[in-house]
Amino acid sequence: MEITYRRITEARNVLGLPETADMETIRSNYRRLLDKWHPDHCDAEPETCHAMTVRIIDAYQLLMEYCARYRFSFTEETVRRHIPLERRCFDRFRDDPLWGGSSRSE
């Protein structure tokens, strides 16, 4: 299965995902949509339900394949970008009295 930006965008749209999503959101949207469109639960015409179920499954499989191939960066710079601002400030200023650090000099 060839992975292209166009196909990823289509799959993302089928699953109702924003441009950035975590695995939990991808799985949650997949399960919710599959439950809605599965022929056993769907109120629409059986052919429509089946077609949507196939689209949802295909979209999910494509995104899972893309995510499995994604190369994560564990460099210090990348990790620091994903640490919440409050934690970064605490780490940087932890000895400052404002952050609860010691104000005594040695």
OpenMM code with the backbone's topology and positions (N, CA, C; nanometers):
from openmm import Vec3, app, unit

residues = "MET GLU ILE THR TYR ARG ARG ILE THR GLU ALA ARG ASN VAL LEU GLY LEU PRO GLU THR ALA ASP MET GLU THR ILE ARG SER ASN TYR ARG ARG LEU LEU ASP LYS TRP HIS PRO ASP HIS CYS ASP ALA GLU PRO GLU THR CYS HIS ALA MET THR VAL ARG ILE ILE ASP ALA TYR GLN LEU LEU MET GLU TYR CYS ALA ARG TYR ARG PHE SER PHE THR GLU GLU THR VAL ARG ARG HIS ILE PRO LEU GLU ARG ARG CYS PHE ASP ARG PHE ARG ASP ASP PRO LEU TRP GLY GLY SER SER ARG SER GLU".split()
positions = [
    Vec3(0.0853, -0.1178, 0.0000),
    Vec3(0.0000, 0.0000, 0.0000),
    Vec3(0.0901, 0.1244, 0.0000),
    Vec3(0.0792, 0.2029, -0.1036),
    Vec3(0.1604, 0.3238, -0.1147),
    Vec3(0.1043, 0.4324, -0.0237),
    Vec3(0.1940, 0.4942, 0.0535),
    Vec3(0.1522, 0.6003, 0.1448),
    Vec3(0.1921, 0.7343, 0.0847),
    Vec3(0.0914, 0.8162, 0.0572),
    Vec3(0.1148, 0.9501, 0.0048),
    Vec3(0.0415, 1.0506, 0.0923),
    Vec3(0.0795, 1.1761, 0.0802),
    Vec3(0.0128, 1.2807, 0.1583),
    Vec3(-0.1370, 1.2839, 0.1264),
    Vec3(-0.1706, 1.2701, -0.0008),
    Vec3(-0.3117, 1.2727, -0.0412),
    Vec3(-0.3893, 1.1598, 0.0266),
    Vec3(-0.3330, 1.0402, 0.0269),
    Vec3(-0.4016, 0.9257, 0.0886),
    Vec3(-0.4115, 0.9416, 0.2404),
    Vec3(-0.3072, 0.9941, 0.3023),
    Vec3(-0.3106, 1.0191, 0.4470),
    Vec3(-0.4191, 1.1214, 0.4781),
    Vec3(-0.4273, 1.2275, 0.3989),
    Vec3(-0.5284, 1.3305, 0.4207),
    Vec3(-0.6687, 1.2739, 0.4041),
    Vec3(-0.6893, 1.1926, 0.3020),
    Vec3(-0.8197, 1.1295, 0.2820),
    Vec3(-0.8554, 1.0393, 0.4003),
    Vec3(-0.7593, 0.9596, 0.4459),
    Vec3(-0.7832, 0.8702, 0.5595),
    Vec3(-0.8137, 0.9510, 0.6852),
    Vec3(-0.7396, 1.0584, 0.7055),
    Vec3(-0.7620, 1.1453, 0.8209),
    Vec3(-0.9023, 1.2032, 0.8176),
    Vec3(-0.9457, 1.2453, 0.6992),
    Vec3(-1.0800, 1.3014, 0.6845),
    Vec3(-1.1890, 1.1967, 0.7066),
    Vec3(-1.1666, 1.0745, 0.6587),
    Vec3(-1.2643, 0.9670, 0.6796),
    Vec3(-1.2844, 0.9439, 0.8298),
    Vec3(-1.1750, 0.9483, 0.9046),
    Vec3(-1.1824, 0.9245, 1.0483),
    Vec3(-1.2128, 1.0512, 1.1286),
    Vec3(-1.2292, 1.1638, 1.0593),
    Vec3(-1.2636, 1.2878, 1.1277),
    Vec3(-1.1537, 1.3387, 1.2187),
    Vec3(-1.0294, 1.3260, 1.1746),
    Vec3(-0.9154, 1.3653, 1.2568),
    Vec3(-0.8629, 1.5024, 1.2168),
    Vec3(-0.8127, 1.5795, 1.3138),
    Vec3(-0.7461, 1.7049, 1.2811),
    Vec3(-0.6087, 1.6753, 1.2198),
    Vec3(-0.5333, 1.7785, 1.1868),
    Vec3(-0.4017, 1.7570, 1.1258),
    Vec3(-0.3020, 1.6929, 1.2206),
    Vec3(-0.3223, 1.7064, 1.3491),
    Vec3(-0.2371, 1.6383, 1.4461),
    Vec3(-0.3273, 1.5598, 1.5402),
    Vec3(-0.2893, 1.4363, 1.5657),
    Vec3(-0.3679, 1.3513, 1.6555),
    Vec3(-0.2761, 1.2485, 1.7187),
    Vec3(-0.3081, 1.2098, 1.8396),
    Vec3(-0.2319, 1.1035, 1.9042),
    Vec3(-0.2998, 0.9698, 1.8754),
    Vec3(-0.2315, 0.8629, 1.9129),
    Vec3(-0.2832, 0.7289, 1.8844),
    Vec3(-0.4181, 0.7061, 1.9517),
    Vec3(-0.4348, 0.7588, 2.0705),
    Vec3(-0.5612, 0.7412, 2.1422),
    Vec3(-0.6779, 0.8019, 2.0642),
    Vec3(-0.6562, 0.9198, 2.0074),
    Vec3(-0.7608, 0.9859, 1.9296),
    Vec3(-0.7907, 0.9098, 1.8018),
    Vec3(-0.6867, 0.8608, 1.7363),
    Vec3(-0.7065, 0.7837, 1.6130),
    Vec3(-0.7906, 0.6598, 1.6429),
    Vec3(-0.7527, 0.5873, 1.7462),
    Vec3(-0.8263, 0.4649, 1.7821),
    Vec3(-0.9691, 0.4958, 1.8259),
    Vec3(-0.9836, 0.6009, 1.9032),
    Vec3(-1.1162, 0.6379, 1.9527),
    Vec3(-1.2105, 0.6740, 1.8384),
    Vec3(-1.1627, 0.7558, 1.7446),
    Vec3(-1.2455, 0.7929, 1.6289),
    Vec3(-1.2775, 0.6707, 1.5438),
    Vec3(-1.1801, 0.5839, 1.5255),
    Vec3(-1.2015, 0.4612, 1.4483),
    Vec3(-1.3116, 0.3769, 1.5117),
    Vec3(-1.3003, 0.3531, 1.6410),
    Vec3(-1.3999, 0.2693, 1.7095),
    Vec3(-1.5388, 0.3313, 1.7058),
    Vec3(-1.5453, 0.4618, 1.7287),
    Vec3(-1.6738, 0.5317, 1.7286),
    Vec3(-1.7404, 0.5227, 1.5919),
    Vec3(-1.6629, 0.5487, 1.4855),
    Vec3(-1.7186, 0.5440, 1.3499),
    Vec3(-1.7542, 0.4015, 1.3084),
    Vec3(-1.6704, 0.3066, 1.3456),
    Vec3(-1.6995, 0.1672, 1.3112),
    Vec3(-1.8266, 0.1214, 1.3805),
    Vec3(-1.8439, 0.1615, 1.5049),
    Vec3(-1.9661, 0.1262, 1.5768),
    Vec3(-2.0882, 0.1896, 1.5096),
    Vec3(-2.0738, 0.3126, 1.4639),
    Vec3(-2.1853, 0.3831, 1.3982),
    Vec3(-2.2213, 0.3208, 1.2633),
    Vec3(-2.1196, 0.2850, 1.1826),
    Vec3(-2.1439, 0.2421, 1.0443),
    Vec3(-2.1447, 0.0915, 1.0248),
    Vec3(-2.1086, 0.0153, 1.1259),
    Vec3(-2.1067, -0.1305, 1.1085),
    Vec3(-2.2465, -0.1772, 1.0671),
    Vec3(-2.2544, -0.2648, 0.9663),
    Vec3(-2.3857, -0.3097, 0.9165),
    Vec3(-2.4786, -0.3655, 1.0245),
    Vec3(-2.4246, -0.4179, 1.1326),
    Vec3(-2.5097, -0.4697, 1.2403),
    Vec3(-2.5757, -0.3587, 1.3222),
    Vec3(-2.5212, -0.2359, 1.3148),
    Vec3(-2.5728, -0.1263, 1.3971),
    Vec3(-2.6270, -0.0093, 1.3157),
    Vec3(-2.5962, -0.0042, 1.1899),
    Vec3(-2.6263, 0.1100, 1.1039),
    Vec3(-2.7737, 0.1113, 1.0629),
    Vec3(-2.8307, 0.2337, 1.0595),
    Vec3(-2.9708, 0.2494, 1.0195),
    Vec3(-2.9872, 0.2783, 0.8705),
    Vec3(-2.8764, 0.3057, 0.8011),
    Vec3(-2.8827, 0.3365, 0.6583),
    Vec3(-2.8954, 0.2068, 0.5768),
    Vec3(-2.8995, 0.2233, 0.4468),
    Vec3(-2.9061, 0.1079, 0.3568),
    Vec3(-2.7861, 0.0164, 0.3817),
    Vec3(-2.8041, -0.1144, 0.3780),
    Vec3(-2.6934, -0.2082, 0.4036),
    Vec3(-2.5711, -0.1839, 0.3147),
    Vec3(-2.5940, -0.1496, 0.1871),
    Vec3(-2.4818, -0.1245, 0.0965),
    Vec3(-2.4013, -0.0020, 0.1414),
    Vec3(-2.4722, 0.1018, 0.1863),
    Vec3(-2.4063, 0.2239, 0.2332),
    Vec3(-2.3263, 0.1943, 0.3595),
    Vec3(-2.3867, 0.1206, 0.4511),
    Vec3(-2.3188, 0.0840, 0.5758),
    Vec3(-2.1928, 0.0028, 0.5475),
    Vec3(-2.2053, -0.0941, 0.4582),
    Vec3(-2.0907, -0.1778, 0.4231),
    Vec3(-1.9797, -0.0940, 0.3595),
    Vec3(-2.0160, -0.0080, 0.2664),
    Vec3(-1.9167, 0.0760, 0.1981),
    Vec3(-1.8441, 0.1663, 0.2979),
    Vec3(-1.9178, 0.2267, 0.3906),
    Vec3(-1.8553, 0.3132, 0.4906),
    Vec3(-1.7667, 0.2331, 0.5849),
    Vec3(-1.8098, 0.1149, 0.6222),
    Vec3(-1.7278, 0.0303, 0.7093),
    Vec3(-1.5955, -0.0016, 0.6420),
    Vec3(-1.5998, -0.0361, 0.5141),
    Vec3(-1.4775, -0.0658, 0.4388),
    Vec3(-1.3876, 0.0579, 0.4331),
    Vec3(-1.4454, 0.1752, 0.4068),
    Vec3(-1.3661, 0.3004, 0.4019),
    Vec3(-1.3005, 0.3293, 0.5359),
    Vec3(-1.3740, 0.3092, 0.6447),
    Vec3(-1.3211, 0.3356, 0.7788),
    Vec3(-1.2065, 0.2407, 0.8112),
    Vec3(-1.2249, 0.1132, 0.7825),
    Vec3(-1.1204, 0.0138, 0.8088),
    Vec3(-0.9970, 0.0426, 0.7245),
    Vec3(-1.0163, 0.0721, 0.5957),
    Vec3(-0.9026, 0.1033, 0.5080),
    Vec3(-0.8274, 0.2276, 0.5563),
    Vec3(-0.9013, 0.3297, 0.5977),
    Vec3(-0.8393, 0.4532, 0.6462),
    Vec3(-0.7569, 0.4247, 0.7720),
    Vec3(-0.8137, 0.3498, 0.8627),
    Vec3(-0.7450, 0.3167, 0.9872),
    Vec3(-0.6183, 0.2358, 0.9589),
    Vec3(-0.6277, 0.1364, 0.8716),
    Vec3(-0.5105, 0.0544, 0.8390),
    Vec3(-0.3999, 0.1379, 0.7759),
    Vec3(-0.4368, 0.2311, 0.6882),
    Vec3(-0.3366, 0.3178, 0.6262),
    Vec3(-0.2674, 0.4042, 0.7314),
    Vec3(-0.3447, 0.4634, 0.8210),
    Vec3(-0.2849, 0.5477, 0.9246),
    Vec3(-0.1986, 0.4656, 1.0202),
    Vec3(-0.2404, 0.3448, 1.0515),
    Vec3(-0.1594, 0.2593, 1.1388),
    Vec3(-0.0278, 0.2215, 1.0714),
    Vec3(-0.0345, 0.1952, 0.9415),
    Vec3(0.0894, 0.1636, 0.8683),
    Vec3(0.1815, 0.2852, 0.8668),
    Vec3(0.1252, 0.4028, 0.8424),
    Vec3(0.2042, 0.5261, 0.8435),
    Vec3(0.2677, 0.5469, 0.9809),
    Vec3(0.1890, 0.5307, 1.0863),
    Vec3(0.2406, 0.5506, 1.2225),
    Vec3(0.3479, 0.4480, 1.2571),
    Vec3(0.3325, 0.3257, 1.2111),
    Vec3(0.4315, 0.2213, 1.2389),
    Vec3(0.5644, 0.2526, 1.1717),
    Vec3(0.5606, 0.3216, 1.0601),
    Vec3(0.6834, 0.3556, 0.9872),
    Vec3(0.7431, 0.4890, 1.0321),
    Vec3(0.6680, 0.5644, 1.1114),
    Vec3(0.7143, 0.6972, 1.1534),
    Vec3(0.8395, 0.6837, 1.2386),
    Vec3(0.9373, 0.7674, 1.2103),
    Vec3(1.0623, 0.7637, 1.2849),
    Vec3(1.0573, 0.8702, 1.3934),
    Vec3(1.0552, 0.8261, 1.5169),
    Vec3(1.0504, 0.9164, 1.6299),
    Vec3(1.1894, 0.9697, 1.6608),
    Vec3(1.1953, 1.0938, 1.7000),
    Vec3(1.3219, 1.1551, 1.7377),
    Vec3(1.3295, 1.1624, 1.8900),
    Vec3(1.4398, 1.1149, 1.9436),
    Vec3(1.4613, 1.1198, 2.0869),
    Vec3(1.5768, 1.2115, 2.1221),
    Vec3(1.6083, 1.3052, 2.0315),
    Vec3(1.7137, 1.4007, 2.0603),
    Vec3(1.6691, 1.4926, 2.1727),
    Vec3(1.7659, 1.5490, 2.2431),
    Vec3(1.7333, 1.6377, 2.3550),
    Vec3(1.6474, 1.7544, 2.3092),
    Vec3(1.6807, 1.8117, 2.1952),
    Vec3(1.6041, 1.9254, 2.1430),
    Vec3(1.4574, 1.8883, 2.1179),
    Vec3(1.4345, 1.7736, 2.0571),
    Vec3(1.2978, 1.7302, 2.0278),
    Vec3(1.2209, 1.6997, 2.1555),
    Vec3(1.2839, 1.6295, 2.2465),
    Vec3(1.2171, 1.5959, 2.3719),
    Vec3(1.1814, 1.7221, 2.4482),
    Vec3(1.2718, 1.8185, 2.4537),
    Vec3(1.2449, 1.9445, 2.5243),
    Vec3(1.1253, 2.0186, 2.4652),
    Vec3(1.1073, 2.0113, 2.3338),
    Vec3(0.9938, 2.0794, 2.2696),
    Vec3(0.8602, 2.0234, 2.3160),
    Vec3(0.8587, 1.8989, 2.3614),
    Vec3(0.7334, 1.8343, 2.3995),
    Vec3(0.7093, 1.8327, 2.5498),
    Vec3(0.8019, 1.8917, 2.6253),
    Vec3(0.7834, 1.9036, 2.7697),
    Vec3(0.6978, 2.0271, 2.7955),
    Vec3(0.5955, 2.0160, 2.8789),
    Vec3(0.5088, 2.1317, 2.9060),
    Vec3(0.5886, 2.2523, 2.9556),
    Vec3(0.5462, 2.3718, 2.9177),
    Vec3(0.6148, 2.4957, 2.9520),
    Vec3(0.6350, 2.5079, 3.1024),
    Vec3(0.5338, 2.4747, 3.1809),
    Vec3(0.5461, 2.4858, 3.3262),
    Vec3(0.6616, 2.4017, 3.3784),
    Vec3(0.6761, 2.2799, 3.3257),
    Vec3(0.7845, 2.1916, 3.3694),
    Vec3(0.9200, 2.2465, 3.3261),
    Vec3(0.9286, 2.3000, 3.2034),
    Vec3(1.0553, 2.3578, 3.1559),
    Vec3(1.0970, 2.4746, 3.2439),
    Vec3(0.9998, 2.5598, 3.2794),
    Vec3(1.0298, 2.6748, 3.3652),
    Vec3(1.0752, 2.6273, 3.5027),
    Vec3(1.0071, 2.5281, 3.5573),
    Vec3(1.0456, 2.4752, 3.6881),
    Vec3(1.1877, 2.4197, 3.6830),
    Vec3(1.2187, 2.3426, 3.5802),
    Vec3(1.3534, 2.2855, 3.5686),
    Vec3(1.4590, 2.3948, 3.5571),
    Vec3(1.4263, 2.5009, 3.4863),
    Vec3(1.5227, 2.6093, 3.4650),
    Vec3(1.5387, 2.6967, 3.5882),
    Vec3(1.4296, 2.7209, 3.6595),
    Vec3(1.4328, 2.8163, 3.7709),
    Vec3(1.4067, 2.7513, 3.9067),
    Vec3(1.4269, 2.6226, 3.9181),
    Vec3(1.3892, 2.5514, 4.0405),
    Vec3(1.4553, 2.6065, 4.1660),
    Vec3(1.5720, 2.6646, 4.1554),
    Vec3(1.6395, 2.7194, 4.2731),
    Vec3(1.5952, 2.8617, 4.3039),
    Vec3(1.5153, 2.9205, 4.2196),
    Vec3(1.4646, 3.0554, 4.2420),
    Vec3(1.3584, 3.0512, 4.3509),
    Vec3(1.3639, 3.1424, 4.4497),
    Vec3(1.2648, 3.1413, 4.5577),
    Vec3(1.1204, 3.1497, 4.5085),
    Vec3(1.0978, 3.2162, 4.3966),
    Vec3(0.9632, 3.2263, 4.3414),
    Vec3(0.9050, 3.0887, 4.3118),
    Vec3(0.9886, 2.9937, 4.2722),
    Vec3(0.9457, 2.8574, 4.2393),
    Vec3(0.9583, 2.7636, 4.3577),
    Vec3(0.9865, 2.8182, 4.4742),
    Vec3(0.9938, 2.7347, 4.5933),
    Vec3(1.1341, 2.6862, 4.6254),
    Vec3(1.2321, 2.7382, 4.5521),
    Vec3(1.3697, 2.6970, 4.5761),
    Vec3(1.4288, 2.7690, 4.6950),
    Vec3(1.5455, 2.7289, 4.7291),
    Vec3(1.6165, 2.7866, 4.8433),
    Vec3(1.6705, 2.9239, 4.8069),
    Vec3(1.6609, 3.0188, 4.8991),
    Vec3(1.7141, 3.1524, 4.8742),
    Vec3(1.8395, 3.1790, 4.9537),
    Vec3(1.8837, 3.0802, 5.0298),
    Vec3(2.0040, 3.1005, 5.1108),
    Vec3(2.1286, 3.0862, 5.0249),
    Vec3(2.2272, 3.1612, 5.0544),
    Vec3(2.3527, 3.1486, 4.9803),
    Vec3(2.4522, 3.0717, 5.0643),
    Vec3(2.5371, 3.0010, 4.9980),
    Vec3(2.6343, 2.9177, 5.0675),
    Vec3(2.7701, 2.9767, 5.0574),
] * unit.nanometer
topology = app.Topology()
chain = topology.addChain("A")
for resn in residues:
    res = topology.addResidue(resn, chain)
    for name in ("N", "CA", "C"):
        topology.addAtom(name, app.Element.getBySymbol(name[0]), res)
